[in-house]
């Protein structure tokens, strides 16, 4: 895609590539020496584990022990051998698998689900998070179990288990105690224990109050290290075994990582913020022999860097793109010299990038080219603006002039607000199966703002919408629309608004605050924070944002509930939600549908059977796209 070619060849390449499926690289891991990557790769349905040379991306080996299974949890042992998980849905189990230079073998078979294998520092044991007899997939965004029988008395438990690499077993005896959910962990360098983020009770709900703990590798005994006042992710132990680092901040969802870096002694104490005041968001950390390595989001730039406590992160690679690897945004060699990640942006499909961090000669560079011929559907542009003392950023996607779908004159625009709110819209290739791609193909400009509450401008910016949902962040969005209109041919009389989860809330709430948008699509939105508190499966996430429970401060929840302002809503709205969504139950959508219907506002509600949060199954999400485009075409594109 970066080659200079004649117009005829470009058209031929684009036509060929449009029929292709982009090559996927999942779960990237980097060997301790930094010389090989491992990924789950596919250009279709079944993925194959692929090992590549970091220097040039050359395929060294493929591993595929089960043609009907899926692979995950890739990680290297200290000696460079590979460990991974084989999930066999037909058999209902997960096999912990070890691959040396010659063969693969099963170390353990888990009747349930499992994730995050990590090999001990001495290379003799593998730790693993296991959920035996799981009733649902791990995570609150997954479809919930049916709400029948005695509610709340039994929950899935994710526990830590340890296996001897040399002995195969089908017996799984968790190490960590029952009743305590383990989210993340790291071995201590001496192999005698772990640091972990854990919580008592329901794992979906209690991550927001998780603590930092030590777990003994022999007895499973748990000792408290710290009880941070923020949400915590990615606990990592220093090479000398004395200190623990983690990412801490105001986070609205497990897995949506962002904040500052904190350190605390392994023996316990008060965590110390070592990046306080930074105007960027740390999204990944690793503690290598060469020191702390980070991935940060700074405005529109994704950066791999080196962190010295109490000093600004020194970027060694920066790009207006997004990255992913393992359970974070990048992985690093044991000495911290080499970095690797899967990188993509709105105009370029995923590719593996790897190389020396901060090197002036080679540096981190693209080493795979399977997707170079994939066409760029949209032209992407970073938009920055100031509002009420804040620096705000977002992305504008426009149909490419040569695409044949670019509108003439002023164009309609759809603003899509991301979920979270602690998250960010970052560049990702426009797959044909995405709503953004469908909107661009339909002739719309697409605006993706990152208002206050988002990542990318520092922790104070992320925390700026505490007790102010739909206040300053909505004003930032509207100011961003103004900023776009100053630089792009957007028709202010043909504006639409959409979003899912927190974006769905913003779409519902904006209907009561402004008539600027002509059509709205609200996915898994929150219309009534009062009833939501009592019916969702993750009420603990609200406490860091509201400060108190709904029962202790009901007015704060009422003040930001669209349902209490329904009489001012005028904008036609399409609403969709999953039947088994426990993050935002379908009753929230039903309440808003009922309110708009009662006010004679054009409205449509679709509840998708058995679906979880934001409706992700291929056939159902295709229906969402089709209905959304039809709704925007009717009320936005054809607005007078």
C-alpha positions as CSV (number, residue, x, y, z in Angstrom):
1,X,0.0,0.0,0.0
2,X,3.0,2.3,0.3
3,X,4.4,1.5,-3.2
4,X,4.3,4.1,-5.9
5,X,2.6,2.6,-8.9
6,X,0.8,3.7,-12.1
7,X,-2.9,4.5,-11.8
8,X,-3.8,1.4,-13.8
9,X,-1.8,-0.9,-11.6
10,X,-3.2,0.7,-8.5
11,X,-6.8,0.1,-9.7
12,X,-6.0,-3.5,-10.5
13,X,-4.3,-4.1,-7.1
14,X,-7.2,-2.5,-5.3
15,X,-9.8,-4.7,-7.2
16,X,-7.8,-7.8,-6.3
17,X,-7.3,-6.9,-2.7
18,X,-10.9,-6.0,-2.2
19,X,-11.8,-9.6,-2.7
20,X,-9.1,-10.7,-0.2
21,X,-9.5,-11.3,3.5
22,X,-6.9,-9.3,5.5
23,X,-4.2,-11.5,7.1
24,X,-4.6,-11.6,10.8
25,X,-1.9,-11.7,13.5
26,X,-3.3,-12.6,17.0
27,X,-1.7,-12.9,20.4
28,X,1.8,-11.8,19.4
29,X,4.6,-13.0,21.7
30,X,8.3,-12.2,21.6
31,X,11.1,-14.6,22.6
32,X,13.2,-13.6,25.5
33,X,16.2,-13.1,23.2
34,X,14.1,-10.9,21.0
35,X,14.9,-12.9,17.8
36,X,11.5,-14.5,17.1
37,X,7.8,-13.6,17.3
38,X,4.9,-16.1,17.6
39,X,1.4,-15.2,16.5
40,X,-1.8,-17.0,15.6
41,X,-2.2,-16.2,11.9
42,X,-5.0,-16.7,9.5
43,X,-6.5,-15.3,6.3
44,X,-9.8,-17.1,7.0
45,X,-11.5,-19.0,9.8
46,X,-8.7,-21.3,11.3
47,X,-5.6,-19.7,12.7
48,X,-2.2,-21.4,12.7
49,X,0.6,-20.6,15.2
50,X,3.5,-19.0,13.2
51,X,7.0,-18.3,14.3
52,X,8.9,-15.6,12.5
53,X,12.4,-14.1,12.4
54,X,12.4,-10.6,13.9
55,X,15.0,-9.3,11.6
56,X,13.1,-9.8,8.4
57,X,9.7,-11.4,9.2
58,X,10.6,-14.7,7.5
59,X,8.4,-17.6,8.6
60,X,10.5,-20.1,10.6
61,X,7.9,-22.6,11.6
62,X,4.2,-23.2,11.8
63,X,2.4,-25.2,14.5
64,X,-1.1,-26.6,14.1
65,X,-1.8,-29.6,16.3
66,X,-5.6,-29.4,16.1
67,X,-7.3,-28.3,12.9
68,X,-10.7,-27.9,14.6
69,X,-9.4,-25.9,17.6
70,X,-8.4,-22.3,18.3
71,X,-5.1,-21.1,19.8
72,X,-4.4,-18.5,22.4
73,X,-2.1,-17.5,25.3
74,X,1.2,-17.7,23.4
75,X,4.2,-17.2,25.6
76,X,7.9,-18.2,25.5
77,X,9.7,-20.1,28.2
78,X,13.1,-18.7,29.3
79,X,14.9,-21.2,27.1
80,X,13.0,-20.0,24.0
81,X,10.4,-22.9,23.8
82,X,6.8,-22.0,23.2
83,X,3.8,-22.5,25.4
84,X,0.2,-22.0,24.3
85,X,-3.4,-23.0,24.8
86,X,-5.5,-25.2,22.6
87,X,-9.2,-24.7,23.0
88,X,-11.3,-27.6,21.8
89,X,-15.0,-26.4,22.0
90,X,-16.2,-29.8,20.8
91,X,-14.5,-31.6,23.7
92,X,-15.3,-28.7,26.1
93,X,-11.7,-28.3,27.3
94,X,-8.5,-26.3,27.0
95,X,-5.1,-28.1,26.6
96,X,-2.0,-26.4,28.0
97,X,0.6,-27.2,25.3
98,X,4.4,-27.1,25.2
99,X,6.4,-26.9,22.0
100,X,10.1,-27.4,21.8
101,X,12.2,-27.4,18.6
102,X,11.0,-30.8,17.5
103,X,7.4,-31.6,18.8
104,X,4.4,-30.4,20.8
105,X,2.9,-32.2,23.8
106,X,0.1,-31.6,26.2
107,X,1.0,-30.6,29.8
108,X,-2.5,-30.3,31.2
109,X,-6.1,-30.6,30.2
110,X,-8.6,-28.2,31.8
111,X,-12.3,-29.0,31.8
112,X,-13.5,-25.4,31.5
113,X,-11.7,-22.3,30.3
114,X,-8.2,-21.0,30.8
115,X,-6.0,-18.1,30.0
116,X,-2.6,-16.3,30.6
117,X,-0.1,-19.1,30.9
118,X,3.3,-17.9,32.2
119,X,6.5,-20.1,32.6
120,X,8.4,-19.9,35.9
121,X,11.8,-18.2,35.8
122,X,13.5,-21.6,36.2
123,X,11.6,-22.9,33.2
124,X,10.2,-25.9,35.2
125,X,6.6,-24.9,35.9
126,X,3.7,-23.2,34.1
127,X,1.2,-21.1,35.9
128,X,-2.3,-20.6,34.4
129,X,-5.6,-18.9,35.2
130,X,-8.3,-21.6,35.2
131,X,-12.1,-21.4,35.5
132,X,-13.3,-25.0,36.1
133,X,-16.9,-25.7,34.9
134,X,-17.3,-22.2,33.6
135,X,-20.9,-21.2,33.1
136,X,-20.0,-18.3,30.7
137,X,-17.0,-16.8,28.9
138,X,-14.7,-14.8,31.1
139,X,-15.5,-11.1,31.3
140,X,-18.5,-8.8,31.8
141,X,-18.9,-8.1,28.1
142,X,-19.6,-11.7,27.4
143,X,-23.2,-13.0,27.2
144,X,-24.4,-13.6,30.7
145,X,-26.1,-16.8,32.1
146,X,-29.9,-16.9,32.3
147,X,-31.3,-15.1,35.3
148,X,-33.2,-18.0,36.8
149,X,-33.1,-19.8,40.1
150,X,-31.5,-18.2,43.2
151,X,-29.7,-15.2,42.0
152,X,-26.2,-14.1,43.0
153,X,-25.3,-17.2,45.1
154,X,-22.9,-18.8,42.7
155,X,-20.3,-17.2,40.3
156,X,-17.5,-18.5,38.1
157,X,-14.2,-18.4,39.9
158,X,-10.9,-17.8,38.0
159,X,-8.1,-19.2,40.1
160,X,-4.4,-19.7,39.7
161,X,-3.0,-23.2,39.0
162,X,0.6,-24.4,38.6
163,X,1.7,-27.4,36.5
164,X,5.0,-29.2,36.2
165,X,6.2,-29.0,32.6
166,X,7.7,-32.5,32.7
167,X,4.5,-34.2,33.8
168,X,1.3,-34.4,31.8
169,X,-1.9,-34.3,33.8
170,X,-5.7,-34.2,33.5
171,X,-6.1,-33.3,37.2
172,X,-6.3,-29.6,37.9
173,X,-6.0,-28.4,41.5
174,X,-6.1,-24.7,41.8
175,X,-3.4,-23.1,43.9
176,X,-5.1,-19.9,44.9
177,X,-8.0,-20.1,47.4
178,X,-11.7,-20.5,46.5
179,X,-13.8,-17.4,46.7
180,X,-11.0,-15.2,45.3
181,X,-11.0,-14.2,41.6
182,X,-7.5,-13.7,40.1
183,X,-7.5,-11.3,37.2
184,X,-3.7,-10.9,36.3
185,X,-0.5,-12.1,37.8
186,X,3.3,-12.2,37.4
187,X,5.9,-14.6,38.8
188,X,8.4,-13.3,41.3
189,X,12.0,-13.7,39.9
190,X,12.9,-16.3,42.5
191,X,9.9,-18.5,41.4
192,X,8.6,-18.7,45.0
193,X,5.4,-16.8,44.4
194,X,3.3,-14.4,42.4
195,X,2.0,-10.8,42.5
196,X,-1.6,-10.6,41.4
197,X,-4.7,-8.4,41.2
198,X,-7.5,-10.2,43.0
199,X,-10.9,-9.6,44.5
200,X,-13.3,-11.6,46.6
201,X,-16.7,-12.6,45.2
202,X,-18.1,-12.1,41.7
203,X,-15.2,-11.7,39.2
204,X,-17.3,-9.7,36.6
205,X,-18.3,-7.1,39.2
206,X,-15.4,-6.7,41.6
207,X,-12.5,-5.9,39.4
208,X,-13.0,-2.2,40.1
209,X,-12.2,-2.8,43.8
210,X,-9.4,-5.4,43.2
211,X,-6.3,-5.3,45.4
212,X,-2.7,-6.0,44.7
213,X,-1.7,-9.2,46.5
214,X,1.1,-11.8,46.8
215,X,0.4,-15.5,46.4
216,X,2.7,-18.2,47.7
217,X,3.6,-20.6,45.0
218,X,3.6,-23.6,47.4
219,X,0.7,-23.0,49.7
220,X,-1.5,-20.6,47.8
221,X,-1.6,-18.3,50.8
222,X,-2.6,-14.7,49.9
223,X,-0.9,-11.7,51.4
224,X,-2.0,-8.1,50.8
225,X,0.6,-5.8,49.2
226,X,-1.6,-2.7,48.6
227,X,-5.2,-1.6,48.3
228,X,-4.8,1.2,45.6
229,X,-7.4,3.9,45.4
230,X,-7.5,3.5,41.6
231,X,-8.2,0.6,39.3
232,X,-5.1,-1.5,38.6
233,X,-3.8,-3.5,35.7
234,X,-0.6,-5.4,34.6
235,X,1.3,-6.0,37.9
236,X,4.9,-6.5,37.1
237,X,7.8,-7.4,39.4
238,X,11.3,-5.9,39.1
239,X,14.2,-8.2,38.2
240,X,15.6,-7.8,41.7
241,X,12.3,-9.0,43.2
242,X,11.9,-6.0,45.5
243,X,9.4,-3.8,43.7
244,X,6.0,-4.1,42.0
245,X,4.9,-1.8,39.2
246,X,1.4,-1.5,37.8
247,X,-0.8,0.7,35.7
248,X,-3.2,2.6,37.9
249,X,-6.0,5.0,37.0
250,X,-9.6,5.6,36.5
251,X,-10.7,2.7,34.3
252,X,-14.2,1.9,33.4
253,X,-13.6,-1.6,32.0
254,X,-11.3,-4.5,32.6
255,X,-8.9,-4.8,29.7
256,X,-9.3,-1.1,28.7
257,X,-6.0,-0.2,30.3
258,X,-4.9,3.3,30.9
259,X,-3.4,5.5,33.6
260,X,-0.2,6.3,35.4
261,X,2.6,3.9,36.5
262,X,2.7,3.2,40.2
263,X,5.4,1.3,42.2
264,X,5.3,-0.3,45.6
265,X,7.6,-2.6,47.6
266,X,6.8,-6.3,47.3
267,X,6.6,-6.4,51.1
268,X,3.8,-3.9,51.0
269,X,3.2,-0.2,51.5
270,X,1.7,2.8,49.9
271,X,2.0,2.9,46.1
272,X,3.8,5.8,44.6
273,X,2.9,7.5,41.2
274,X,6.1,7.7,39.2
275,X,4.5,9.4,36.1
276,X,2.4,11.9,38.0
277,X,1.3,14.9,35.8
278,X,2.1,13.3,32.5
279,X,0.1,14.5,29.6
280,X,-0.2,11.0,28.1
281,X,-1.7,7.7,29.1
282,X,0.3,4.6,29.9
283,X,-1.5,1.6,28.3
284,X,1.1,-1.2,28.8
285,X,4.2,-1.8,31.0
286,X,6.9,-4.4,31.1
287,X,9.8,-4.6,33.6
288,X,12.8,-5.9,31.8
289,X,16.4,-6.3,32.8
290,X,17.0,-3.0,31.0
291,X,14.3,-1.3,33.1
292,X,10.7,-0.3,32.7
293,X,9.3,-0.3,29.2
294,X,5.9,1.3,28.3
295,X,3.4,1.9,25.6
296,X,1.7,5.3,25.9
297,X,-1.0,7.1,24.1
298,X,-0.1,10.8,23.7
299,X,-2.7,12.6,21.7
300,X,-2.8,10.9,18.3
301,X,0.5,9.1,18.8
302,X,1.1,5.6,20.0
303,X,4.5,5.4,21.6
304,X,6.9,2.6,22.7
305,X,9.2,4.0,25.3
306,X,11.6,3.7,28.3
307,X,10.5,4.9,31.8
308,X,12.8,6.1,34.5
309,X,10.7,6.8,37.6
310,X,9.8,10.5,38.1
311,X,11.0,11.4,34.6
312,X,9.0,11.7,31.4
313,X,8.8,8.6,29.3
314,X,11.4,8.6,26.5
315,X,9.7,7.4,23.3
316,X,11.8,5.0,21.2
317,X,9.1,4.6,18.5
318,X,6.0,6.7,17.7
319,X,3.3,6.5,15.1
320,X,-0.3,7.7,14.7
321,X,-1.6,4.1,14.9
322,X,-2.8,1.5,17.3
323,X,-0.9,-1.6,18.4
324,X,-1.6,-4.9,20.1
325,X,0.4,-7.9,21.5
326,X,-0.2,-10.5,24.1
327,X,-2.3,-9.0,26.9
328,X,-1.1,-5.5,26.1
329,X,-0.1,-3.1,23.4
330,X,3.5,-4.4,22.8
331,X,5.9,-7.0,24.0
332,X,9.6,-6.6,24.8
333,X,12.7,-8.8,25.0
334,X,14.1,-9.9,28.3
335,X,16.7,-7.1,28.2
336,X,14.2,-4.5,27.0
337,X,16.2,-3.8,23.8
338,X,13.7,-5.2,21.3
339,X,10.0,-4.3,20.9
340,X,7.3,-6.0,18.8
341,X,3.6,-5.4,18.2
342,X,0.9,-5.7,15.6
343,X,0.4,-2.2,14.2
344,X,-2.4,-0.8,12.1
345,X,-4.1,2.5,11.3
346,X,-7.2,3.6,9.4
347,X,-5.5,3.3,6.0
348,X,-3.2,0.3,6.6
349,X,-4.2,-3.2,7.5
350,X,-2.3,-5.0,10.4
351,X,1.4,-5.8,10.1
352,X,4.0,-7.0,12.6
353,X,6.5,-4.3,13.6
354,X,9.6,-5.2,15.5
355,X,13.2,-4.1,16.1
356,X,15.5,-2.3,18.5
357,X,13.8,0.3,20.6
358,X,15.1,3.8,19.9
359,X,17.7,2.7,17.4
360,X,18.8,5.3,15.0
361,X,19.8,2.7,12.4
362,X,17.1,0.1,12.0
363,X,14.7,0.7,14.9
364,X,11.2,-0.8,15.1
365,X,10.0,-1.4,11.6
366,X,7.5,-3.3,9.6
367,X,8.6,-6.9,9.1
368,X,5.5,-8.5,7.5
369,X,3.8,-7.5,4.2
370,X,0.9,-9.9,3.8
371,X,-1.5,-7.0,3.8
372,X,0.3,-4.4,1.8
373,X,-2.1,-4.7,-1.1
374,X,-5.2,-4.1,1.1
375,X,-7.0,-0.9,-0.1
376,X,-7.5,2.2,2.0
377,X,-11.2,2.8,2.1
378,X,-11.0,6.2,3.9
379,X,-8.7,9.1,4.2
380,X,-8.0,9.7,7.9
381,X,-7.1,13.0,9.6
382,X,-6.3,13.8,13.2
383,X,-8.4,16.8,14.5
384,X,-7.4,18.8,17.5
385,X,-9.3,21.5,19.3
386,X,-9.4,23.3,22.6
387,X,-12.5,23.5,24.8
388,X,-12.9,24.9,28.3
389,X,-9.2,24.7,29.0
390,X,-8.7,21.2,27.7
391,X,-6.8,19.9,24.7
392,X,-9.0,17.5,22.8
393,X,-8.3,15.2,19.9
394,X,-10.3,13.0,17.5
395,X,-10.2,11.4,14.1
396,X,-12.1,12.3,10.9
397,X,-12.6,9.7,8.3
398,X,-13.6,10.8,4.8
399,X,-14.4,8.8,1.6
400,X,-11.2,8.9,-0.5
401,X,-11.6,11.2,-3.6
402,X,-10.6,8.3,-5.9
403,X,-12.9,5.8,-4.4
404,X,-16.0,6.6,-6.4
405,X,-18.1,7.1,-3.2
406,X,-16.9,10.5,-2.2
407,X,-19.8,13.0,-2.1
408,X,-19.8,16.2,-4.1
409,X,-20.3,19.4,-2.2
410,X,-21.0,19.3,1.5
411,X,-21.4,15.8,3.0
412,X,-23.4,14.4,5.9
413,X,-21.4,13.3,8.9
414,X,-22.0,10.8,11.7
415,X,-20.2,11.3,15.0
416,X,-19.5,8.0,16.8
417,X,-18.7,8.3,20.5
418,X,-16.5,5.5,22.0
419,X,-17.5,3.3,24.9
420,X,-15.9,3.4,28.3
421,X,-15.8,6.3,29.1
422,X,-12.2,5.4,30.0
423,X,-11.0,4.5,26.6
424,X,-10.1,6.2,23.3
425,X,-10.9,5.9,19.6
426,X,-7.5,5.0,18.1
427,X,-6.6,4.1,14.4
428,X,-7.7,0.7,13.2
429,X,-8.0,-0.6,9.7
430,X,-11.5,-0.2,8.3
431,X,-12.7,-3.8,7.7
432,X,-15.8,-4.1,5.5
433,X,-17.6,-5.7,8.5
434,X,-17.3,-2.5,10.6
435,X,-19.9,0.2,11.0
436,X,-17.4,2.9,10.3
437,X,-16.5,1.2,7.0
438,X,-20.2,0.9,6.1
439,X,-20.8,4.6,6.9
440,X,-17.8,5.7,4.7
441,X,-19.1,3.5,1.9
442,X,-22.5,5.1,2.2
443,X,-21.0,8.5,1.6
444,X,-20.7,9.8,5.2
445,X,-17.9,11.5,6.9
446,X,-17.2,9.8,10.2
447,X,-16.0,11.7,13.3
448,X,-14.5,9.8,16.2
449,X,-13.9,12.3,19.1
450,X,-11.9,11.6,22.3
451,X,-13.6,14.0,24.8
452,X,-12.7,14.5,28.4
453,X,-12.9,11.1,30.2
454,X,-10.8,9.5,27.4
455,X,-7.2,8.3,27.3
456,X,-4.4,10.2,25.6
457,X,-4.1,13.5,27.5
458,X,-3.1,12.4,30.9
459,X,-4.9,11.1,34.0
460,X,-6.5,14.5,34.9
461,X,-8.2,14.6,31.6
462,X,-9.5,11.0,32.0
463,X,-10.9,11.9,35.4
464,X,-12.5,15.1,34.3
465,X,-15.9,13.6,33.8
466,X,-16.3,12.2,37.3
467,X,-19.8,13.1,38.4
468,X,-20.3,14.8,35.1
469,X,-21.4,12.2,32.6
470,X,-22.8,13.9,29.5
471,X,-21.7,17.3,30.7
472,X,-18.2,18.4,29.7
473,X,-17.7,15.4,27.5
474,X,-20.8,16.3,25.4
475,X,-19.7,19.9,25.1
476,X,-16.3,18.6,24.0
477,X,-18.0,16.5,21.3
478,X,-20.1,19.4,20.0
479,X,-17.0,21.7,20.0
480,X,-15.2,18.9,18.0
481,X,-18.0,18.9,15.4
482,X,-17.5,22.7,15.1
483,X,-13.7,22.1,14.7
484,X,-14.4,19.6,11.9
485,X,-16.7,21.9,10.1
486,X,-14.0,24.5,10.0
487,X,-11.6,22.2,8.0
488,X,-13.9,19.8,6.1
489,X,-16.9,20.2,3.8
490,X,-19.5,18.9,6.3
491,X,-23.1,19.9,6.2
492,X,-24.2,21.1,9.6
493,X,-27.8,20.4,8.7
494,X,-27.1,16.7,8.1
495,X,-25.4,15.4,11.3
496,X,-26.0,12.1,13.0
497,X,-24.8,10.6,16.3
498,X,-24.1,7.0,17.4
499,X,-22.3,4.9,19.9
500,X,-22.4,1.7,22.0
501,X,-22.2,1.2,25.7
502,X,-21.1,4.6,27.2
503,X,-21.3,5.8,23.6
504,X,-24.9,4.6,23.6
505,X,-25.6,6.6,26.8
506,X,-24.1,9.7,25.1
507,X,-26.4,9.1,22.1
508,X,-29.5,8.8,24.4
509,X,-28.5,11.7,26.6
510,X,-27.6,14.0,23.7
511,X,-31.2,13.6,22.5
512,X,-32.3,15.5,25.6
513,X,-29.6,18.2,25.4
514,X,-29.4,19.3,21.7
515,X,-31.4,19.1,18.5
516,X,-28.3,19.4,16.4
517,X,-28.3,15.8,15.3
518,X,-31.0,14.6,12.9
519,X,-30.7,10.9,13.5
520,X,-29.3,8.8,16.4
521,X,-28.3,5.1,16.7
522,X,-27.8,4.0,20.4
523,X,-26.3,0.6,21.1
524,X,-26.5,-0.9,24.6
525,X,-27.1,2.5,26.0
526,X,-27.9,3.7,29.5
527,X,-31.1,5.7,29.8
528,X,-31.7,5.6,33.6
529,X,-28.7,5.4,35.9
530,X,-31.0,4.8,38.9
531,X,-32.6,1.6,37.6
532,X,-29.3,0.6,35.9
533,X,-27.5,0.5,39.3
534,X,-30.0,-2.0,40.6
535,X,-30.2,-4.3,37.5
536,X,-26.7,-4.5,35.9
537,X,-24.1,-7.1,36.7
538,X,-21.2,-4.7,37.4
539,X,-22.5,-2.0,39.7
540,X,-19.0,-1.6,41.3
541,X,-17.7,0.3,38.2
542,X,-19.9,3.3,39.1
543,X,-18.4,4.0,42.5
544,X,-15.1,5.5,41.2
545,X,-17.1,7.8,38.9
546,X,-20.0,8.9,41.2
547,X,-18.2,8.6,44.5
548,X,-21.1,7.0,46.2
549,X,-23.7,4.3,45.5
550,X,-27.0,5.2,43.9
551,X,-28.7,4.5,47.2
552,X,-26.5,7.0,49.0
553,X,-26.6,9.7,46.3
554,X,-29.7,9.1,44.1
555,X,-29.9,12.7,42.8
556,X,-26.4,12.4,41.2
557,X,-27.7,9.4,39.2
558,X,-31.0,11.1,38.3
559,X,-29.3,14.3,37.1
560,X,-27.5,12.4,34.2
561,X,-30.4,10.1,33.3
562,X,-32.0,10.7,29.9
563,X,-35.2,9.2,31.2
564,X,-35.7,12.2,33.5
565,X,-35.4,14.6,30.6
566,X,-37.4,12.6,28.0
567,X,-39.8,15.4,27.3
568,X,-37.1,17.4,25.6
569,X,-36.1,14.5,23.2
570,X,-36.9,15.1,19.6
571,X,-34.4,13.1,17.5
572,X,-35.4,9.8,15.7
573,X,-33.5,7.0,17.3
574,X,-32.7,3.4,16.4
575,X,-31.8,1.3,19.5
576,X,-30.2,-2.1,19.7
577,X,-29.0,-4.3,22.5
578,X,-28.2,-7.9,23.4
579,X,-30.6,-10.1,25.2
580,X,-28.0,-11.3,27.7
581,X,-26.0,-8.1,28.1
582,X,-25.0,-7.9,31.8
583,X,-22.9,-4.7,31.4
584,X,-26.0,-2.8,30.2
585,X,-29.1,-4.9,30.5
586,X,-31.8,-4.6,27.7
587,X,-34.2,-3.0,30.2
588,X,-32.2,0.2,29.7
589,X,-33.0,0.2,26.0
590,X,-36.6,-0.8,26.7
591,X,-37.1,2.2,29.0
592,X,-35.8,4.6,26.4
593,X,-37.8,3.1,23.6
594,X,-40.9,3.4,25.7
595,X,-40.1,7.0,26.6
596,X,-39.6,8.1,23.0
597,X,-42.6,6.1,21.8
598,X,-44.7,7.8,24.4
599,X,-43.4,11.2,23.2
600,X,-44.2,10.3,19.5
601,X,-40.5,10.4,18.6
602,X,-39.7,8.0,15.7
603,X,-38.0,5.0,17.4
604,X,-37.1,1.4,16.7
605,X,-35.7,-1.1,19.1
606,X,-34.1,-4.5,18.3
607,X,-33.1,-7.0,21.0
608,X,-30.8,-9.6,19.6
609,X,-31.3,-13.1,21.1
610,X,-28.6,-14.6,23.3
611,X,-26.2,-11.7,22.5
612,X,-23.9,-10.0,24.9
613,X,-22.6,-6.5,25.1
614,X,-22.7,-4.4,21.9
615,X,-23.9,-7.5,19.8
616,X,-20.7,-8.9,18.2
617,X,-21.9,-12.2,16.5
618,X,-21.3,-11.8,12.7
619,X,-24.8,-12.2,11.5
620,X,-26.3,-10.0,14.2
621,X,-23.7,-7.3,13.8
622,X,-24.4,-7.3,10.1
623,X,-28.0,-6.7,10.8
624,X,-27.1,-3.8,13.1
625,X,-25.0,-2.2,10.3
626,X,-27.8,-2.6,7.8
627,X,-30.4,-1.1,10.1
628,X,-28.1,1.7,11.2
629,X,-27.2,2.8,7.7
630,X,-30.9,2.7,6.7
631,X,-31.8,4.8,9.7
632,X,-29.1,7.4,9.0
633,X,-30.0,7.5,5.3
634,X,-33.6,8.2,6.2
635,X,-33.1,10.8,8.9
636,X,-29.7,12.3,8.2
637,X,-28.7,12.0,4.6
638,X,-32.1,13.1,3.4
639,X,-32.7,15.7,6.1
640,X,-34.0,19.1,4.8
